[in-house]
Structures are given as C-alpha cells and as structure tokens.
Amino acid sequence: MGLFVYLFAYCLSVICVYGNPYTLLLDFNKITDVPSEFNTCPYFKLFTIKSYTDTPLEPFRSDSQTYLSISEYNMWTCLSTKTRFTLNENAKLKLAINLISASNDSVVYVNIGDLDSAYEALVLETGPTNGWKELSNTFEKPLLNAKLYVQVYIPPSSSLAIEYVQITNGETTEAPTEP
C-alpha cells in the first residue's frame, strides 16, 4: 500500500505518463530535489530545484512554488528522462522557460532521442528569453523508444527557470495545472 501511495503522489507532483492523449509531463513545481527518475548526462553538471521564495523571479503559473534551474555557471548542465515513451507523428513539445542573461552565450537545447535507432533531433533551442516564454514545437518523426534530453549553458549573472516540459501525442492548448 505504501508503495502505491508513493507512486500515486509522485505521478501527481512530478511526472505523469499516458494521460489522454498520451502525455509526458515533467512538472518541477512543489518538489525539493531533482527526482531520481532522471539521469544526468556523462561529463555534465547537475540541475537543481530552486524555490521562488529565494528569488525575485515571479512564477509562470501563479500557484508554482519551485522550478528547475542550474547549480553551476559556465558549465554544461544536462538531464535525460529514464522514462521512455512513444511519439506519434506530429507530437508536440511545450516548455515554460525564463532564461535571463545579458550574454548571447546562454543557450538551452531540448533534444529527443530514439534509443532503437540512435536517431536524435533538436526539438527546441533558445537563447535568453528575458521573461517567461512558453516555447513549443512539433516533432514530425514517429519514435517508439524515445527519451528527452535538456542541455543548458549559461554564464554567471544569469538565471534559468523551467517550470515544466510537456509532450503530447494529441492536441492540447493549455499549460499544465495542478491536479
């Protein structure tokens, strides 16, 4: 029973797979640490979870309390999902991001890789947004064994906040809300 309650609570707070229509949601709100369901990439630094109470940054969603950020500057930071998922043709990826930087060196890459074929595609790339943006892109190639990778490089005096990453195999137009 305890394991079921833990898994159910985890699904509600961090990552829910196979919604309708097939959704992968990585929601970094109301958690205290990067979940163990993510892999770090070899030779990269770790992401961290930060609280809005520790920063002047305003949340993208009014009820959000925490977000994904970086722990070190002037270093590449990366994570990938351990959960594998299927992408239909025309799957959509959405990301709520705030990358504040005076430097054009700041960059965020979101890649989707297929573990069966070693195929990898850049789905989203952004430099400084200097405010909240919800970025989205359609992924046109179907993949049966996909993983998501997020890679970031930002210099000092910059800040990064990612509230969620959402992948849907069907149409959705709304930002994720609290369950």
C-alpha positions as a Markdown table, in Angstrom:
| # | Residue | x | y | z |
|---|---|---|---|---|
| 1 | Met | 0.0 | 0.0 | 0.0 |
| 2 | Gly | 2.8 | 2.4 | 0.9 |
| 3 | Leu | 4.5 | 1.9 | -2.5 |
| 4 | Phe | 1.2 | 2.6 | -4.3 |
| 5 | Val | 0.7 | 5.8 | -2.3 |
| 6 | Tyr | 4.2 | 6.9 | -3.1 |
| 7 | Leu | 3.9 | 6.2 | -6.8 |
| 8 | Phe | 0.5 | 8.0 | -7.0 |
| 9 | Ala | 1.8 | 11.0 | -5.2 |
| 10 | Tyr | 4.8 | 11.1 | -7.5 |
| 11 | Cys | 2.6 | 11.0 | -10.6 |
| 12 | Leu | 0.6 | 13.9 | -9.3 |
| 13 | Ser | 3.5 | 16.1 | -8.4 |
| 14 | Val | 6.3 | 15.4 | -10.9 |
| 15 | Ile | 5.7 | 13.2 | -14.0 |
| 16 | Cys | 2.5 | 11.7 | -15.4 |
| 17 | Val | 2.8 | 9.3 | -18.3 |
| 18 | Tyr | 0.0 | 8.1 | -20.6 |
| 19 | Gly | -2.6 | 10.8 | -20.0 |
| 20 | Asn | -5.2 | 11.3 | -22.7 |
| 21 | Pro | -3.9 | 11.5 | -25.4 |
| 22 | Tyr | -0.6 | 10.0 | -24.3 |
| 23 | Thr | 1.2 | 12.8 | -22.4 |
| 24 | Leu | 4.6 | 13.0 | -20.7 |
| 25 | Leu | 4.6 | 15.9 | -18.2 |
| 26 | Leu | 7.7 | 16.9 | -16.3 |
| 27 | Asp | 6.4 | 19.4 | -13.7 |
| 28 | Phe | 9.0 | 20.8 | -11.4 |
| 29 | Asn | 6.6 | 22.5 | -9.1 |
| 30 | Lys | 6.3 | 21.7 | -5.3 |
| 31 | Ile | 9.3 | 19.3 | -5.2 |
| 32 | Thr | 12.6 | 19.7 | -3.3 |
| 33 | Asp | 15.1 | 17.8 | -5.4 |
| 34 | Val | 15.6 | 16.6 | -9.0 |
| 35 | Pro | 13.8 | 13.3 | -9.0 |
| 36 | Ser | 15.7 | 10.1 | -9.3 |
| 37 | Glu | 13.7 | 9.3 | -12.4 |
| 38 | Phe | 16.1 | 11.5 | -14.3 |
| 39 | Asn | 19.6 | 10.6 | -15.5 |
| 40 | Thr | 22.4 | 13.0 | -15.5 |
| 41 | Cys | 24.4 | 13.1 | -18.7 |
| 42 | Pro | 28.1 | 11.9 | -18.6 |
| 43 | Tyr | 30.6 | 14.8 | -18.1 |
| 44 | Phe | 27.8 | 17.3 | -17.4 |
| 45 | Lys | 26.9 | 19.2 | -14.2 |
| 46 | Leu | 23.7 | 18.6 | -12.3 |
| 47 | Phe | 20.4 | 20.5 | -12.4 |
| 48 | Thr | 18.8 | 21.7 | -9.1 |
| 49 | Ile | 15.4 | 22.6 | -7.8 |
| 50 | Lys | 15.0 | 26.2 | -6.5 |
| 51 | Ser | 12.2 | 27.9 | -4.7 |
| 52 | Tyr | 10.5 | 31.1 | -5.8 |
| 53 | Thr | 10.8 | 32.3 | -2.2 |
| 54 | Asp | 14.6 | 32.5 | -2.6 |
| 55 | Thr | 14.5 | 34.8 | -5.7 |
| 56 | Pro | 12.8 | 37.9 | -7.0 |
| 57 | Leu | 11.6 | 35.8 | -10.0 |
| 58 | Glu | 7.8 | 35.6 | -10.4 |
| 59 | Pro | 6.4 | 32.1 | -11.4 |
| 60 | Phe | 4.9 | 31.4 | -14.8 |
| 61 | Arg | 1.9 | 29.7 | -13.2 |
| 62 | Ser | 0.6 | 31.7 | -10.2 |
| 63 | Asp | 0.5 | 28.6 | -7.9 |
| 64 | Ser | 4.0 | 27.4 | -8.7 |
| 65 | Gln | 6.5 | 27.2 | -5.8 |
| 66 | Thr | 9.6 | 25.6 | -7.3 |
| 67 | Tyr | 11.4 | 25.3 | -10.6 |
| 68 | Leu | 14.2 | 23.5 | -12.3 |
| 69 | Ser | 17.5 | 25.5 | -12.5 |
| 70 | Ile | 21.2 | 25.0 | -12.7 |
| 71 | Ser | 23.7 | 24.6 | -9.8 |
| 72 | Glu | 26.9 | 25.9 | -11.5 |
| 73 | Tyr | 27.6 | 28.5 | -14.1 |
| 74 | Asn | 30.0 | 28.4 | -17.1 |
| 75 | Met | 29.4 | 24.6 | -17.2 |
| 76 | Trp | 27.2 | 22.5 | -19.4 |
| 77 | Thr | 24.3 | 21.1 | -17.4 |
| 78 | Cys | 22.2 | 18.2 | -18.7 |
| 79 | Leu | 19.5 | 15.7 | -17.7 |
| 80 | Ser | 17.6 | 13.0 | -19.5 |
| 81 | Thr | 14.4 | 11.1 | -18.7 |
| 82 | Lys | 14.7 | 7.5 | -17.6 |
| 83 | Thr | 11.1 | 7.0 | -18.7 |
| 84 | Arg | 10.9 | 6.0 | -22.3 |
| 85 | Phe | 7.9 | 7.0 | -24.4 |
| 86 | Thr | 6.4 | 6.8 | -27.8 |
| 87 | Leu | 6.0 | 9.8 | -30.1 |
| 88 | Asn | 3.4 | 9.8 | -32.8 |
| 89 | Glu | 3.8 | 11.8 | -35.9 |
| 90 | Asn | 3.2 | 15.5 | -35.1 |
| 91 | Ala | 3.7 | 15.1 | -31.3 |
| 92 | Lys | 4.1 | 18.4 | -29.6 |
| 93 | Leu | 6.6 | 19.6 | -27.0 |
| 94 | Lys | 5.9 | 22.6 | -24.8 |
| 95 | Leu | 8.3 | 24.2 | -22.3 |
| 96 | Ala | 7.8 | 27.0 | -19.8 |
| 97 | Ile | 11.2 | 28.8 | -19.5 |
| 98 | Asn | 12.7 | 32.0 | -18.2 |
| 99 | Leu | 16.3 | 32.5 | -19.2 |
| 100 | Ile | 17.6 | 35.9 | -18.1 |
| 101 | Ser | 21.0 | 36.7 | -19.4 |
| 102 | Ala | 22.9 | 39.7 | -20.9 |
| 103 | Ser | 25.1 | 37.2 | -22.8 |
| 104 | Asn | 24.4 | 35.6 | -26.1 |
| 105 | Asp | 26.4 | 32.6 | -24.9 |
| 106 | Ser | 23.4 | 31.4 | -22.9 |
| 107 | Val | 21.6 | 28.5 | -24.6 |
| 108 | Val | 19.1 | 25.8 | -23.8 |
| 109 | Tyr | 18.7 | 22.7 | -26.1 |
| 110 | Val | 15.8 | 20.2 | -25.8 |
| 111 | Asn | 16.5 | 17.0 | -27.8 |
| 112 | Ile | 14.5 | 13.9 | -28.4 |
| 113 | Gly | 16.4 | 10.7 | -29.0 |
| 114 | Asp | 15.3 | 7.3 | -30.2 |
| 115 | Leu | 17.1 | 4.5 | -28.3 |
| 116 | Asp | 16.3 | 1.9 | -31.0 |
| 117 | Ser | 17.9 | 3.8 | -33.9 |
| 118 | Ala | 20.3 | 6.2 | -32.2 |
| 119 | Tyr | 18.4 | 9.0 | -34.0 |
| 120 | Glu | 18.5 | 12.3 | -32.2 |
| 121 | Ala | 16.7 | 15.6 | -33.1 |
| 122 | Leu | 16.9 | 19.1 | -31.7 |
| 123 | Val | 13.3 | 20.0 | -30.9 |
| 124 | Leu | 13.8 | 23.4 | -29.2 |
| 125 | Glu | 16.7 | 25.8 | -28.9 |
| 126 | Thr | 16.6 | 29.2 | -27.2 |
| 127 | Gly | 18.9 | 31.9 | -26.0 |
| 128 | Pro | 17.9 | 34.5 | -23.5 |
| 129 | Thr | 14.2 | 35.0 | -23.2 |
| 130 | Asn | 14.4 | 37.7 | -20.5 |
| 131 | Gly | 11.0 | 36.9 | -19.2 |
| 132 | Trp | 8.7 | 33.9 | -19.2 |
| 133 | Lys | 8.0 | 32.2 | -22.6 |
| 134 | Glu | 6.1 | 29.1 | -23.4 |
| 135 | Leu | 8.0 | 27.6 | -26.3 |
| 136 | Ser | 6.6 | 24.8 | -28.4 |
| 137 | Asn | 7.5 | 22.7 | -31.4 |
| 138 | Thr | 6.0 | 19.8 | -33.3 |
| 139 | Phe | 8.1 | 16.7 | -33.7 |
| 140 | Glu | 7.3 | 15.2 | -37.1 |
| 141 | Lys | 9.0 | 11.8 | -36.9 |
| 142 | Pro | 7.3 | 8.9 | -35.0 |
| 143 | Leu | 9.6 | 7.2 | -32.4 |
| 144 | Leu | 8.8 | 4.1 | -30.5 |
| 145 | Asn | 11.5 | 4.3 | -27.8 |
| 146 | Ala | 12.1 | 8.0 | -27.2 |
| 147 | Lys | 13.9 | 9.9 | -24.4 |
| 148 | Leu | 14.1 | 13.6 | -23.7 |
| 149 | Tyr | 17.3 | 15.4 | -23.1 |
| 150 | Val | 17.7 | 19.0 | -21.7 |
| 151 | Gln | 21.1 | 20.7 | -22.0 |
| 152 | Val | 21.9 | 24.2 | -20.7 |
| 153 | Tyr | 24.9 | 26.5 | -20.7 |
| 154 | Ile | 24.7 | 29.9 | -19.1 |
| 155 | Pro | 27.4 | 32.3 | -17.7 |
| 156 | Pro | 27.4 | 34.0 | -14.3 |
| 157 | Ser | 24.9 | 36.8 | -13.7 |
| 158 | Ser | 22.3 | 34.8 | -15.5 |
| 159 | Ser | 19.3 | 32.9 | -14.2 |
| 160 | Leu | 17.3 | 29.9 | -15.5 |
| 161 | Ala | 13.9 | 28.7 | -14.5 |
| 162 | Ile | 12.0 | 25.8 | -16.2 |
| 163 | Glu | 8.6 | 25.1 | -14.7 |
| 164 | Tyr | 7.6 | 22.2 | -16.9 |
| 165 | Val | 8.2 | 20.2 | -20.1 |
| 166 | Gln | 5.1 | 18.6 | -21.7 |
| 167 | Ile | 5.0 | 16.2 | -24.6 |
| 168 | Thr | 1.6 | 15.3 | -26.1 |
| 169 | Asn | 0.8 | 13.0 | -28.9 |
| 170 | Gly | -2.5 | 14.8 | -29.5 |
| 171 | Glu | -3.7 | 18.4 | -29.4 |
| 172 | Thr | -3.6 | 20.4 | -26.2 |
| 173 | Thr | -3.5 | 24.1 | -25.9 |
| 174 | Glu | -3.4 | 24.7 | -22.2 |
| 175 | Ala | -0.4 | 24.9 | -19.8 |
| 176 | Pro | -0.4 | 22.2 | -17.1 |
| 177 | Thr | -2.3 | 23.0 | -14.0 |
| 178 | Glu | -2.2 | 21.5 | -10.5 |
| 179 | Pro | -4.0 | 18.1 | -10.4 |
